[in-house]
Amino acid sequence: MTVVLWLLGGSLFMGGLSLAVFLWSLRNGQYEDLEGAANRILFEPDGPEAGVVTLPPPRRPAGPPQSPRVATPE
């Protein structure tokens, strides 16, 4: 029976904590601009002029190519 009380108290504590974090995020304006990020992803131009950095292709290791190891049945 004491386990049920501990679980009930823990769940109430976690619910209260999550409610407090949600209210904190509301007060700090986390939900002010819900469409801005979606519009920026869809409507900003791609390429170097938009600040997109393109990376060169990865270099191959030096030396002869290694053959993959194949498991042989015993």
Protein Blocks (a to p, Z undefined) as FASTA:
>chain_A
ZZmmmmmmmmmmmmmmmmmmmmmmmmnopmmmmmlmmmmmmmpcedjknopacddddddd
edjdddddddddZZ
